[in-house]
């Protein structure tokens, strides 16, 4: 899988502190930004919870914006890492998609703050704040899913009429909405409206989505 190569928004001093300390600071930041949004998140609170001074925080980041972008980049990188093993497995396209769906169900519940932060940036109105980062993040998924679909079309497991770029976009959107549905209150309630009592039936959700995806992609 292509590696996440986000632009660097932190100072070199942040890279030089122990990994445990970096992880602690970013984990606290992810929770704060996810819960309060960029504008309302308080760097004083983040510093206090992380066990550092505000002065130290601004030795690591020039601005609140840089801190936010670093936290988002770290959070999304954790999600990308969970998919690497699946995408290197010796299985066909549909086997990989099913494994990704199951990973999304598990990962989204266990890492709600990361997914909520991802949701936060998709709704963020400050285009300058997110333009570069969104390009970094989405280009990884776009390349991976487009490549998988192109290989499947070449092998004959999906129809020749499949446009791999459009279908990669559609599949990524399915994955994104599923993540939000397990991690955010609005999308969870939305899922309940559509699925009723089956909204928490993981196996039924996976089987239903796989049926939909197979019908869309398999040779006619």
N, C-alpha and C positions, 0 to 999 in steps of 0.2 A: 504494500500500500504506500502511496505517496506520503511523505512526512509533512506534518504541519509546520510551516515555515513563516510564522507571523512576523511582521515587522517588529523591531525591538523598540519598546517604549520606555523601558526602565534605564536607569544609569548603570554603569559598570559596577558601582558599589553594591548594588542589589545582587549581582551575580556572585560576588565574593563572600557573601555571608553564608553560614551553614545551610544546607538544603532543608533541614527540619524547620529552621526559622523562616525561610522563604515560603515553605509550604503552609506554615501556620499563618503568616501574614496574608497570603493569598486566599486561604480558606475562609478566614474571617471577612476579608473584603468581598468575596463572592456572596457570602450570606447577607452582608449589609447591603450591597448593591442590588441583590435579588429581592430583598424584602422592602427596600425603600426607594429603589430607582436611583438613577445617576444624580439627579438634582437634589434629592432629599437625603442621600447617604451622607453620613457625617464622618469625616476622616479622623476627628478626635476620638470618636467612639471606636472606630476600627483600630486605631493605635492602642487605645486602652485595653481592648479585648485581646489584642495580639501581644500585649506585654512589652510595647515599645513606646518611645516618646514620639510626639508629632514631628518634632525636629528631625528625628531619625528617619521618619517616613519620607520627609522631603529631601533627605540625602539620597534616597533611592529613586525618587520620581520627581520630575520637574513640576508637574501639575497634577491636579485631581484627574484630569482627562487621561493622562498617561498611566496613572494608577489603575483607573477603570479598564483601559484597553489591555493592560498587562493581565489583570484578573480575568477578563473575558478570554483572552488568548490561552491562559493556563487552563481554564475550565473546559474550553472546547478541545484542547489538546488531550485532556483526560478521556473525553468521549472518543476521540479518534483512536486513541491507543487501544480501547476495548474492542475495536473493530479489526485491528490489524491481523490478529490471529485467524479470524474467520475468513478474511479475504485472501489469505495465503493457503487456505485448506484446499485439498484435492476434491472438490465437489463441483457440481454444475451450478449454473446461475441461480436456479430456483432453490437449491440447497443452501446457497450462501444467503439469499434473500430471507429465507425462513429463519436461519440462524441469527441474522441481523435483527429481525423482528423480535425474537425471543430475548436477545441481548438488550434491546431498547426497553422492553417491559421491565426487566430486572434492574438495569442501570438507572433508568429514569426514576424508579421508586427509591433507590438507594442514594441517588445523587440529585435530589430535588432542587437544591440551590443552584447547581450548575445549569440544569435545564431551565429553571426560572430566570436565571441570568441571561441565557440564550434568548428566551422569550422577551426579556426586557430590551435587548438591543434590537430585536426585530421591530419593536414598537417605538424605539427611540427617534425623536424628531430631529435631533442634531445630526444632519447628514455629514458634516465635516468630521464629527466624532467617530462615526462608524464606517465611513466609506472604505478606507484602506483595510480595516480589519475584516469586513464582510467579504472583500475580495480574497483575502488570504484564506478565510475559512471555507467559503463556498467553492473555490477553485479546486480544493482537495477532493471534495465529494464529487464535483462535476467530472473531474478527470477519471476518478476511480469507477464511478457508475457507468460513464460513457464507454470506458474501456471494456468493462465486464459485458455490457450489452453488445458491443461490436464483436467481441470474441464469440459470444453465444450465437450471434447471427451468422458469423463465419462458419461455425461448427454445425449449423443447421438446427439448433435446438430452439431458436425463435424464428419467426417469419422474416423473410427478406424485406418485406414492406416496413418493418420496424425502423423508425428513425431513432437511433440510439441517443441522440442529444435530447430530443423531446421526451423520450421515455425516461431518461436519466433524471430529467427535471421533475417529471411526474412522480417517480419513485422516491426521490429525495423529499418531495413535499409530503408524501404519505408517511415517511419516516419521521419527519419533523412534527407533523400534527400528532402522531402517536406519542412521541416524546412529551409534548405539551399536555396531552390528555392524561398522562400518568403523573405529571409533576405540578401542574398548575390548577387552581381551583376552577377558573372559568372553563377551560377546555375539558376538565374532568366532568363538570356538570353538563357540558355540551354533549359529551360522549354518552352520558346517562340518558339524555333526551332521545338520542338515536337508537341506543342499544337496549334501553330498559334494564331489566334484571340481569342481562348478559354482559353489562358493561365491565364487570370484574372477572369474567370468565376468559382467562388468558388463552386457553386452548382454542376456544371458539373464535376468538378475535384473530388469532394467527391463521387458523384454517380458512376463515372467511376472507381474510386479506390475501392469502395465497391463492385461493380460488379466483379472486378478482384479477390478480396479477397474471396468473397463468393464462386465463382467458384472453387477456389483453395482449400477451406476448407470444403465445404458442402459434405455430404455423396453422393457418386456416385450411 
